[in-house]
């Protein structure tokens, strides 16, 4: 079984702390290795009861995992004190992500898991011209339609539009975009999640899904045509559903994923259900990528209070999805 590659993320955030905690939880269960600065990781591990095991190649992580946290060395140019991000490290952070993608695409790791980054810091220190991780990863592998999924045991959600202002959503929301997002999601549910006949619920944009045109026209003019195209190909879509009634327990049992029209419509319910355990999965890439569903959390970095639950869930999901892709090959 190939290991999962884990990027360091912003070294001034909680990524290293939760990685050390994740190793304690997972060392007997699966193999992963961290791509990052060995000196920084060793410093963060002091007093934590986590041995650090330097490796020179990804395959060494499988044997090294039980001895200590395997670290594939990638030095930082500047110190990284907790809670104080330094743009001097931005290029190294970006290159670690790029290196992780290369490793997975070469088949040396089963999947990529990424610790959180700070896009503002990266833009200050480099020419990082991407809204976030998802778009950068798509750029690196030439994916045309990356799709962001958030998943926990109780719910999977996919936002059609992501990091844009709310007032731009009606203009950016198109029939083609909805259709393409659902198709990528449908394929991933079958191929990566092993769901033979996915049930896809689609939220309306407006209150009460437009209420027959009384509260908006997008459901009829934009969403309905996407339904027609998808149903013609046998894709099981349901809706448009009123977003205020589609996330209670009974409703959630009727679908495998909820496709939502904008960022908060998707993320508020899943973060309410499982704030610490949600996993960010990028669909539509030629490799498996997961990430914990939280940010750098500079305010609690190095305090020992950061929860590793989301990273543990992300590593487990990366290993599971990566194994499923390997078995298909």
C-alpha positions in Angstrom: 0.0 0.0 0.0 1.5 3.3 -1.0 1.6 6.1 1.6 -0.3 9.4 1.5 1.7 12.6 0.9 1.0 15.4 3.3 2.1 19.0 2.7 3.3 21.2 5.5 1.0 24.1 4.7 1.8 27.4 6.4 4.4 26.5 9.1 3.3 29.4 11.3 -0.2 27.8 11.6 -1.5 24.7 13.3 -0.6 22.3 10.5 2.5 20.9 12.2 0.8 20.5 15.6 -2.2 18.6 14.2 0.2 16.4 12.0 2.0 15.3 15.1 -1.2 14.4 16.8 -2.5 12.6 13.7 0.6 10.4 13.6 -0.1 9.3 17.2 -3.6 8.3 16.1 -2.9 6.7 12.8 0.6 5.1 13.0 -0.8 1.6 13.3 -3.6 2.2 10.7 -2.1 3.8 7.6 1.1 5.3 6.2 1.7 9.0 5.4 4.7 11.3 5.2 5.0 15.0 5.7 6.8 17.2 3.1 8.4 20.0 5.1 11.3 21.5 7.0 12.9 18.9 9.2 14.4 21.4 11.7 11.0 23.1 12.1 9.1 19.8 12.5 11.7 18.5 15.0 11.4 21.7 17.0 7.6 21.5 17.1 7.8 17.8 18.2 9.9 18.5 21.3 8.1 17.3 24.3 5.2 15.9 22.3 6.3 12.2 22.4 6.5 12.0 18.6 9.9 10.8 17.1 10.8 12.3 13.7 12.1 10.0 11.0 13.8 11.6 8.0 13.2 9.8 4.7 14.8 10.4 1.3 12.0 8.9 -0.8 8.2 8.4 -0.4 8.3 4.6 -0.4 10.4 4.7 2.8 7.4 6.1 4.7 5.7 2.7 5.0 8.5 1.1 7.1 9.3 4.4 8.9 5.7 5.1 10.0 5.7 3.0 13.2 9.1 4.4 14.3 8.2 8.1 14.0 6.6 10.7 11.8 8.2 10.3 8.3 9.5 13.7 7.0 10.6 14.2 3.4 12.9 17.2 3.8 12.1 20.5 2.1 13.8 23.4 3.9 12.3 26.8 4.6 14.4 29.9 4.0 13.3 31.7 7.2 12.2 30.7 10.7 8.5 30.1 11.3 7.5 31.2 14.8 3.9 30.2 15.7 1.2 32.6 14.7 3.6 34.9 12.7 3.5 34.0 9.0 6.5 35.2 7.0 6.2 36.0 3.3 9.8 34.9 3.0 8.6 31.3 3.3 5.8 31.7 0.7 7.8 30.3 -2.3 8.8 27.3 -0.3 5.2 26.7 0.8 4.1 26.8 -2.9 7.0 24.5 -4.0 6.1 22.0 -1.3 2.6 21.8 -2.8 4.0 21.5 -6.3 6.3 18.7 -5.1 3.5 16.8 -3.5 1.5 17.0 -6.7 4.5 15.7 -8.7 5.0 12.8 -6.2 1.4 11.7 -6.4 1.1 12.0 -10.2 4.3 9.9 -10.6 2.6 7.2 -8.6 4.9 7.4 -5.6 2.1 8.1 -3.2 -1.6 7.1 -3.3 -3.0 10.5 -2.6 -2.3 14.1 -1.6 -3.5 15.6 1.7 -2.7 19.3 2.2 -2.4 21.3 5.4 -3.9 24.8 5.4 -2.3 27.8 3.7 -2.9 31.5 3.9 -3.5 32.8 0.3 -2.9 36.4 1.3 0.5 35.6 2.7 1.4 33.6 -0.5 0.3 36.5 -2.7 2.5 38.9 -0.7 5.6 36.7 -1.0 5.1 35.2 -4.5 3.1 35.6 -7.7 0.5 33.1 -6.3 -2.5 34.2 -8.4 -5.1 31.7 -7.4 -8.2 32.0 -5.2 -7.0 29.0 -3.2 -5.6 25.5 -3.0 -8.3 24.0 -5.3 -7.6 26.3 -8.3 -3.8 25.9 -7.9 -4.0 22.1 -7.9 -6.2 22.2 -10.9 -3.6 24.4 -12.7 -0.8 22.0 -11.9 -2.5 19.0 -13.4 -4.4 20.8 -16.2 -7.9 20.1 -14.8 -10.6 22.2 -16.5 -13.4 21.7 -13.9 -12.2 21.2 -10.3 -15.0 20.8 -7.9 -14.9 21.3 -4.1 -16.6 18.8 -2.0 -16.9 19.0 1.8 -17.6 15.6 3.5 -18.3 14.2 6.9 -20.1 11.0 7.9 -23.5 12.8 8.0 -23.3 14.9 4.9 -21.5 15.6 1.6 -21.9 19.1 0.0 -20.7 20.7 -3.2 -20.9 24.4 -3.9 -21.3 25.4 -7.5 -19.8 28.8 -7.0 -17.2 29.2 -4.3 -15.0 32.1 -3.4 -16.9 35.0 -4.9 -19.0 37.8 -3.3 -22.6 36.9 -2.8 -23.9 39.7 -5.1 -21.9 38.1 -7.9 -23.5 34.6 -7.5 -26.6 35.1 -9.7 -24.5 36.4 -12.6 -21.9 33.7 -12.3 -24.4 30.9 -11.9 -25.1 29.4 -15.3 -26.8 26.3 -16.6 -23.5 25.0 -18.1 -21.7 25.5 -14.7 -24.4 23.6 -12.8 -24.4 20.8 -15.3 -20.6 20.5 -15.3 -20.4 20.5 -11.5 -23.0 17.8 -11.2 -21.3 15.6 -13.8 -17.9 15.8 -12.1 -19.6 15.1 -8.8 -21.6 12.2 -10.2 -18.5 10.6 -11.7 -16.5 11.0 -8.5 -19.2 9.4 -6.3 -19.1 6.3 -8.6 -15.4 6.0 -9.2 -13.9 7.3 -5.9 -16.6 6.8 -3.3 -17.9 3.5 -4.7 -21.6 4.6 -4.9 -23.1 2.8 -7.9 -26.2 5.0 -8.5 -25.6 8.4 -6.8 -28.6 10.4 -5.6 -27.9 14.0 -6.1 -30.0 16.7 -4.4 -29.8 20.2 -5.9 -30.6 23.3 -3.9 -32.4 26.3 -5.2 -30.8 29.7 -5.2 -33.7 31.7 -3.7 -35.8 31.3 -0.6 -38.2 28.3 -0.9 -36.4 27.5 -4.2 -38.0 30.5 -5.8 -41.6 29.5 -4.9 -42.7 29.1 -8.4 -41.2 32.4 -9.6 -42.6 34.5 -6.8 -39.1 34.8 -5.1 -36.8 34.7 -8.1 -36.5 33.2 -11.5 -33.1 31.4 -11.4 -34.7 28.0 -10.5 -36.8 28.0 -13.7 -34.4 29.9 -16.1 -31.0 28.5 -15.0 -31.3 25.4 -12.8 -34.2 23.6 -14.6 -32.4 23.4 -18.0 -29.5 21.7 -16.3 -31.9 19.1 -14.8 -33.2 18.3 -18.2 -29.7 17.7 -19.7 -28.6 15.6 -16.7 -31.8 13.5 -16.6 -31.4 12.7 -20.3 -28.2 10.9 -19.4 -29.7 9.0 -16.5 -28.1 11.1 -13.7 -30.3 11.0 -10.6 -30.9 14.6 -9.7 -33.6 15.8 -7.3 -34.9 19.4 -6.7 -34.5 22.3 -6.8 -34.9 21.9 -3.1 -35.5 24.6 -0.6 -32.2 25.0 1.2 -33.9 25.6 4.6 -35.5 22.1 4.6 -32.9 19.9 2.9 -30.4 19.4 5.7 -32.4 17.9 8.6 -31.8 14.2 9.3 -34.7 12.8 7.4 -34.0 14.8 4.3 -30.3 13.9 4.4 -31.1 10.2 4.2 -32.7 10.8 0.7 -29.5 11.8 -1.1 -25.7 11.1 -1.3 -24.6 14.7 -1.9 -26.2 18.1 -1.8 -25.1 20.4 -4.7 -25.6 24.0 -3.5 -25.5 27.2 -5.4 -23.0 29.2 -3.3 -20.3 28.8 -0.7 -22.2 29.4 2.6 -25.3 27.5 1.5 -23.1 24.4 1.4 -20.6 25.1 4.2 -22.9 26.3 7.0 -24.8 23.0 7.3 -21.7 20.8 7.2 -19.8 22.9 9.7 -22.8 23.0 12.0 -23.0 19.2 11.9 -19.3 18.4 12.3 -17.1 21.5 12.6 -14.0 19.5 13.5 -14.4 16.5 11.4 -15.2 17.8 7.9 -12.9 17.0 5.0 -12.3 19.1 1.9 -12.1 16.9 -1.2 -11.1 18.2 -4.7 -13.0 16.4 -7.4 -12.1 16.4 -11.1 -8.3 16.1 -10.7 -6.2 13.2 -12.0 -5.2 12.4 -8.5 -6.8 12.2 -5.0 -6.6 15.3 -2.9 -8.1 15.9 0.5 -7.6 18.6 3.2 -8.8 19.3 6.7 -11.7 21.7 6.6 -10.1 24.5 8.7 -7.6 27.3 8.2 -4.2 28.1 9.6 -5.7 29.2 13.0 -2.7 31.4 13.9 -4.4 32.5 17.1 -4.0 29.0 18.7 -0.9 27.9 16.9 1.5 26.1 19.2 -0.9 26.3 22.2 -1.5 22.5 22.1 -5.3 23.1 21.8 -5.7 22.5 18.0 -8.0 19.5 17.2 -6.5 17.0 14.8 -9.9 15.4 14.0 -10.3 17.0 10.6 -6.8 16.1 9.5 -7.2 12.6 10.8 -10.4 12.3 8.8 -8.7 13.8 5.7 -5.8 11.4 5.9 -8.2 8.4 6.3 -10.3 9.6 3.4 -7.2 10.2 1.2 -6.0 6.6 1.9 -9.4 5.1 1.2 -10.0 7.0 -2.0 -6.4 6.5 -3.1 -6.7 2.7 -2.6 -9.9 2.7 -4.6 -8.2 4.4 -7.5 -5.3 2.0 -7.3 -7.6 -1.0 -7.4 -9.3 0.4 -10.5 -5.9 0.6 -12.3 
